[in-house]
């Protein structure tokens, strides 16, 4: 499974709730001609633990804790990969 963390109410959130089939590409930062394409479906989503999850990601990638903004409510989508293609 792949976890996607976003804010409730954003376009990404609304789209995944309306259409649970998703696709995305992850680019190799060292080689612009190399990527992985993933198609899958939303298996489930929850707000439980989403703030802690985004904080862990922020510390890992930015080196600092996540900053809460008024009105934000984080949500985690659990994506089940169906098809993966690497280039």
C-alpha positions as CSV (number, residue, x, y, z in Angstrom):
1,X,0.0,0.0,0.0
2,X,1.0,3.6,-0.6
3,X,-0.1,6.3,1.9
4,X,-1.1,9.8,0.6
5,X,-1.6,12.5,3.2
6,X,-3.5,15.7,2.2
7,X,-6.0,18.2,3.7
8,X,-9.7,17.4,3.7
9,X,-11.6,19.6,1.3
10,X,-8.7,20.0,-1.2
11,X,-9.2,19.0,-4.8
12,X,-7.1,15.9,-4.4
13,X,-9.3,14.8,-1.4
14,X,-12.6,15.5,-3.3
15,X,-11.4,13.7,-6.4
16,X,-10.2,10.5,-4.6
17,X,-13.5,10.3,-2.7
18,X,-15.5,10.8,-5.9
19,X,-13.3,8.5,-8.1
20,X,-11.3,5.9,-6.2
21,X,-9.2,4.9,-9.2
22,X,-6.0,6.9,-9.1
23,X,-2.7,7.2,-11.0
24,X,0.5,9.0,-10.3
25,X,4.2,9.2,-11.4
26,X,7.3,9.4,-9.2
27,X,10.3,11.0,-11.0
28,X,13.8,9.9,-10.2
29,X,15.5,13.1,-8.8
30,X,18.8,12.0,-10.2
31,X,17.6,11.0,-13.7
32,X,14.9,13.0,-15.5
33,X,14.4,10.0,-17.9
34,X,13.6,7.5,-15.2
35,X,10.3,7.3,-13.3
36,X,7.8,4.9,-11.9
37,X,4.1,5.0,-12.9
38,X,1.5,3.6,-10.5
39,X,-2.2,3.0,-11.1
40,X,-4.3,1.8,-8.2
41,X,-7.4,2.2,-6.1
42,X,-8.3,3.8,-2.8
43,X,-8.6,1.0,-0.4
44,X,-9.6,3.2,2.6
45,X,-9.1,6.6,4.1
46,X,-9.0,8.0,7.6
47,X,-8.2,11.1,9.6
48,X,-7.0,9.0,12.5
49,X,-3.3,9.4,12.9
50,X,-3.0,11.8,10.0
51,X,-1.5,14.7,11.9
52,X,1.2,12.4,13.4
53,X,1.8,11.0,9.9
54,X,2.3,14.4,8.2
55,X,4.6,15.4,11.1
56,X,6.8,12.4,10.6
57,X,7.0,13.2,6.8
58,X,7.8,16.8,7.5
59,X,10.6,15.9,9.9
60,X,12.0,13.3,7.5
61,X,12.0,15.5,4.4
62,X,12.2,19.1,5.8
63,X,14.0,18.4,9.1
64,X,11.4,20.3,11.1
65,X,8.0,19.6,12.6
66,X,4.8,20.2,10.6
67,X,3.2,23.5,11.2
68,X,-0.6,23.3,11.8
69,X,-2.6,26.0,10.1
70,X,-6.1,27.0,11.3
71,X,-8.9,25.0,9.7
72,X,-6.6,22.2,8.4
73,X,-7.8,18.6,8.9
74,X,-5.4,16.0,7.6
75,X,-6.5,12.8,5.9
76,X,-4.6,9.7,4.9
77,X,-5.5,7.7,1.8
78,X,-4.4,4.1,1.6
79,X,-3.8,3.2,-2.1
80,X,-3.6,-0.4,-3.3
81,X,-1.3,-0.5,-6.4
82,X,-2.9,-2.4,-9.3
83,X,-0.4,-1.7,-12.0
84,X,3.2,-0.5,-11.7
85,X,5.5,0.4,-14.7
86,X,9.1,1.6,-14.3
87,X,11.0,3.4,-17.0
